[in-house]
């Protein structure tokens, strides 16, 4: 029956799974759902994931959701072109880096993105300012890693890159808006403030089939 991915455009959680599927060169059926039509909350989707969230992956009769669990399943079920390292030590580092990002950077990035897209951004808002400080601090940590290696962990593209990249792209999209200019002044341009991060983004965007993973509603905008 094969793999089927139910996903939403612009969701960083969906994007990381698309990156994994394309990296592993796995054939899959793509089911793009519309958030604005609440398709992810439809009765058939709630049968697959009672939480009504995306992504959801089916593999025959098996159903897995929560994006990190999907990545883990894909690597265990289809071990060619591994994304959690070549051994337990590397896997441990990859998982630690992912956990750190999810614990410290992701909530701050979410706060900034929500503030910008909900708009208008209140000048000097303490919560948003604190979130920018947190994101900048975590970006410096990534910059230090990427100044020594091509990828977030070691010499190979991994789940750590797939988890972090979509959030950084979403953050850059938000900070690039005119109304967020003051908020992003210390972060942008990325090429000047975080050159290793900028080069890393270029490497991912140059990967085969990267264009298939990019959010459809971002294309041409």
N, C-alpha and C positions, 0 to 999 in steps of 0.2 A: 504493500500500500504506500510505502514511502513517507517522506517527511513533508509536513505541511506547517508553515509558519503563519500565525495570525499576528498582525502587527499594526502599528499606527505611525503615520508620518510625523517626524519631528520628535518622537519619543526616544530619548537617549538609551532607554532600556531595550527597546526594539532594535535600535541601530547596532548595539553591540552584538546582538545575536546574528543580524545580517552579516556583519563583518566576519564573524566566526564561520558561518556557513560558506561564505565566499572563499575565505582563506582555506578551508578544508576541502573546497571544491566538491561539495555535496549537492546533488540534485535535490530540489525542494519545490513544493508548490507554494507560491506567495499569495496570501490572502490579506490584502490591504484593507483595513477597516477605517471608517470615518468617525473620528471622535465627535465632531459636531452633530452627527446623526445618532450618537449613542449606540453605535453598532456593537461596541465592545460590551455593552450591557444587555444585549439581546438574550432571550431565553436560551438559544443554542450555545452562545458563548458562556453563559452562566453555568451551563452543564459542564463545560470544559474547565472553567475557572470560576468558582463561586464568588470570588472577590471582584470579578468583572474588570480585570486589569489585563494589560498587554505588556509583553508578548506572551503567547501561548504556542507551544510546539507540540505537534502530535507526530508520533512515529508508529504507524500502524495503529494499534489499539492503545498504545501508551501515550499518556498526556503529561507534560511537564510545564510548569510556569514558574515565575520569578526568574528574572534574567540570568542571575549568577548560577542558579540551579540548572538552567537550560545549557549554559556554557559547560558546566561540569558534566552533564549528561552527554553532550555531544563529544566531549573529549574521551570519556570512558567508553562510549558506544562505538565511536569512530576514531580510533587513536592515531590514524595517519595525519601528519602535519599537526603535531600536538600543540595545544595552546596553554597547557599548564606545566610546561617544562619537560626536560628529558629525564628527570630523576626527582626523588623526594625533597632534596635540599632546594632545588630550583622551584619546585612546586610550592614549597613552604614560603619562599620569598615572594613569589607571585601572589599567593593568597594574602600574605601580610600586607603587601602594597595595596591590593584591592581593598582590604578591610580598613586600612588607614584612610584611603581616599573616601570610602563610603562613610566613615565615621566623622571625618574632619572637613573635607573639601565639599562633598556633595550637598550637604544641607545648606552650606553658605552659598554655593552656586545656585541652588534652587531658589533661595530667598532673593538673590539678585535678579534672576530671570523672571520670577513672578512679579517683582516690583517694577521692572522695566515694561513688561508686556501688559501688566494691569494698568500702568501709567495713571497720571504723570508721576515721575519720580520726585519725591519731596527733597529739595536741597538740604543736605546735612542730616538726613534721617539717620538716627543713631544705629538702628538695626541693620540698615543697608550698608552704612559705612563700616560697621564691624564685620559684616559679611565680606566686604571687599578686602579688608585687612586680612581676614582668614584666607581668602582665595589667593591673595598675593603671596602670603607666607607659604602656602602649599605649592604654588607655582614655582617659587624659588627652590623648593625641595626637588621638584621634578626637573627644573632647569639644571640643578647640580648633577642629577642622575644622567640626564641626556647630554651633558657636556663631556661625559666620559664614555657613553655607549650610544649606539644608534637607537636602541629601544629602551623602554622603561625598566625592564629587568633583563640584563645580560645582552647577548648577541642575537636573540631571536624575537621576532614579533610574537606577542603572547596575549593572553586574556587580560593582562594588566593594561596593555595598550588599547585593547578593544573596549574596556570598561571606561577608561579615562577620556579617550579621544572624543566621543560624542558629547560629553559634558563640556569639554573645552570649546568645541565648535558651537554649541548652543550658547555658551557664555559670550563668546566673541560676537555672535550674531546679535545678542541683546545689547552688548556694550557698543556695538557699531551704530546703533540707532542715534539719531540726532539728539533726542531728549535724554540720552544717557551719556552724553559727551563729558560732562563734569565728573560723573561717577567713574568712567573708564579712563580718565586722563592719565592716571599713574600706571595703568596696565597696558595701554595701547600707545604707539603701535607695537605689536608683539615682536616684530623683527628687531626693534631697538632694545626693548626691555627684557625680552626673553628669547634671544636668538636661537638657542638650542631647541626650545619648544617649537618655534616657527619652522625650523628645519625638519623636526619630527613630524609635524603636520603635513609638510610637503611629501615626506617619505610615504606616509599612509595614503595620501591622495594619489600617489603614483602607483599604488598597488593594482594588480590586475582586478578588474571588475569592481573597483571602488565605486564607480559611478552608479552601479546597480544598488548600492546601499544608501546613497545620499537621499535625504528626505525629498520626495517628489515635489512638495509644495515650496521647497527652497530653490528649485532649479529655475534659473533665469531671473531670480530676484536678488 
